[in-house]
Every structure is written in structure tokens, then in C-alpha cells.
Amino acid sequence: MIKYSLKCDQGHSFESWFKSGEAFGKLVDAGMLQCEICGSGTVEKQLMAPAVRSEKGAMEPVVAAPERPLSAPSNPAEAAMKALREKVEANSEYVGLSFAKEARAMHAGEAPERSIYGEAKLDDARKLLEDGVPVTPLPFAPKRKSN
């Protein structure tokens, strides 16, 4: 596997993993590679710093640490995900692994309607949709709450 730093013709930078350099080339040639931020199909590799093995065998980057904290969004898509997470967490009740049960109970009128979020097995989520229960997957994993 190889990780490339990429940039689209709109100036968005992002990273992605590929099976090989040849696999990257095939995807580009077939028009199957798009910017993860804006969807542009014109994407090219950026200059990258190599990673080298130390004497102990661990991978060590040859570049300085980033100037931004790891928790800060690095692009508009990450900022949008962070804002969405904050809005969901501020305006919804976390029900954890009871999500499917709670959503079904609200849909059946057995529980008060409210905005909830949580976790569900793929089969349980599929059954909710098949039964007409209005649910949607979130593009992030909920932070596990304790107590």
C-alpha cells in the first residue's frame, strides 16, 4: 500500500491510499479518482516527503511536525464534519447500542419522539429502513459516552 498526497484543480489537498503506484495511474486514467472535498475529477499527486526506517525499524517521517494541532480540521470537509458532529451531539440524545430499539419504539408511538443518535448493527439498520423507520447513517462514529 502507498499513501499519496493529492490535489485537485480547485486547489483542495487530501490524502488517499492505493494498492500501488500502478493502481493509482489506472484509476486516474479511467477517470475514477475524484477530489474528496469538491468531487473534481482532475486530481494529481503532490510532492511528498518520504518516510524512512530508523535503525529500530520504525517508520519516521523526514518532515517537521504540522503546525496545527491534530484535532484542528485541515480542510473544509473536516470542518463541516466537525460542525455536524457538534450539532448532532448538542441537539440529540445519545442512546448508544439501543438506537434500533429506541427508533422503532418512537416510530410505533411507544416512546416519545425526540432526536436521537447512537449505534446499530448493519442488519438492524437495514431492517429499520425496510420497515419505513426514518433513520440515516452519520458520517462519523459517535463518541462513546460513559455513565
BELUR-V372492 format. One record per residue. PHI is phi in whole degrees, 0 to 359 (NA if undefined). OMEGA is omega in whole degrees, 0 to 359 (none if undefined). D_LAST is the distance of its C-alpha to the last C-alpha in Angstrom with 2 decimals. Layout:
BEGIN
{{PHI & OMEGA & D_LAST} {PHI & OMEGA & D_LAST}}
END
This chain:
BEGIN
{{NA & 178 & 40.28} {223 & 180 & 41.05} {255 & 178 & 39.12} {246 & 168 & 41.22} {274 & 186 & 40.75} {237 & 177 & 42.08} {214 & 179 & 43.39} {265 & 181 & 44.57} {290 & 176 & 47.63} {265 & 176 & 45.48} {92 & 179 & 44.30} {280 & 177 & 40.70} {254 & 178 & 39.62} {202 & 180 & 37.16} {238 & 176 & 36.85} {205 & 179 & 37.04} {261 & 179 & 37.62} {224 & 180 & 40.77} {298 & 181 & 42.22} {196 & 175 & 45.27} {297 & 178 & 47.44} {295 & 179 & 49.61} {297 & 177 & 46.73} {301 & 181 & 45.93} {301 & 179 & 49.62} {296 & 179 & 49.77} {295 & 179 & 46.83} {297 & 181 & 48.42} {299 & 181 & 51.84} {276 & 181 & 50.50} {71 & 184 & 48.77} {258 & 180 & 45.38} {247 & 182 & 43.58} {229 & 175 & 42.07} {296 & 181 & 40.31} {286 & 182 & 36.56} {262 & 185 & 36.61} {245 & 179 & 39.72} {86 & 179 & 41.00} {301 & 179 & 44.33} {270 & 179 & 46.20} {260 & 185 & 48.01} {232 & 177 & 45.95} {222 & 178 & 47.25} {287 & 174 & 46.11} {258 & 175 & 45.70} {297 & 183 & 46.85} {234 & 173 & 44.30} {271 & 180 & 44.02} {285 & 172 & 44.21} {254 & 182 & 41.86} {236 & 179 & 43.73} {275 & 175 & 43.05} {278 & 179 & 43.15} {298 & 181 & 44.93} {279 & 179 & 41.71} {93 & 180 & 41.38} {279 & 177 & 38.27} {282 & 178 & 38.50} {230 & 179 & 38.89} {292 & 181 & 39.47} {263 & 181 & 42.76} {246 & 178 & 41.52} {289 & 178 & 39.86} {296 & 179 & 36.14} {298 & 181 & 35.33} {278 & 180 & 35.63} {257 & 176 & 32.45} {295 & 182 & 28.93} {299 & 183 & 27.38} {277 & 181 & 24.72} {280 & 178 & 27.53} {300 & 182 & 28.85} {262 & 180 & 32.23} {204 & 182 & 33.72} {301 & 180 & 33.56} {294 & 178 & 31.70} {295 & 179 & 28.83} {296 & 179 & 28.82} {294 & 178 & 28.75} {296 & 180 & 25.79} {296 & 180 & 23.86} {296 & 178 & 24.88} {297 & 179 & 23.94} {302 & 181 & 20.41} {298 & 180 & 20.02} {293 & 179 & 21.57} {298 & 182 & 19.47} {294 & 181 & 16.14} {282 & 188 & 17.62} {245 & 183 & 19.16} {224 & 178 & 17.02} {262 & 177 & 13.88} {280 & 181 & 11.80} {247 & 175 & 11.94} {58 & 183 & 11.52} {285 & 178 & 13.92} {270 & 185 & 14.85} {304 & 183 & 16.88} {299 & 180 & 20.27} {297 & 181 & 19.74} {295 & 180 & 18.57} {297 & 180 & 21.41} {294 & 180 & 23.92} {295 & 178 & 23.03} {294 & 180 & 23.49} {297 & 180 & 26.70} {277 & 181 & 28.01} {81 & 181 & 27.37} {270 & 179 & 25.07} {222 & 180 & 22.08} {295 & 178 & 22.40} {290 & 177 & 23.15} {198 & 178 & 20.79} {277 & 181 & 20.05} {231 & 169 & 17.32} {213 & 182 & 16.60} {179 & 185 & 15.00} {231 & 179 & 16.55} {215 & 173 & 19.46} {291 & 182 & 22.04} {304 & 180 & 25.39} {297 & 179 & 27.14} {295 & 179 & 24.66} {296 & 179 & 25.02} {297 & 180 & 28.79} {295 & 177 & 28.97} {300 & 180 & 27.22} {296 & 179 & 29.87} {298 & 180 & 32.66} {272 & 176 & 31.74} {82 & 177 & 31.90} {281 & 184 & 28.24} {284 & 177 & 28.03} {228 & 176 & 25.46} {214 & 178 & 25.87} {287 & 176 & 24.40} {268 & 182 & 22.94} {278 & 177 & 24.72} {206 & 177 & 21.61} {274 & 179 & 18.57} {297 & 172 & 15.28} {286 & 181 & 13.05} {290 & 179 & 10.16} {257 & 178 & 6.87} {242 & 181 & 3.80} {68 & none & 0.00}}
END
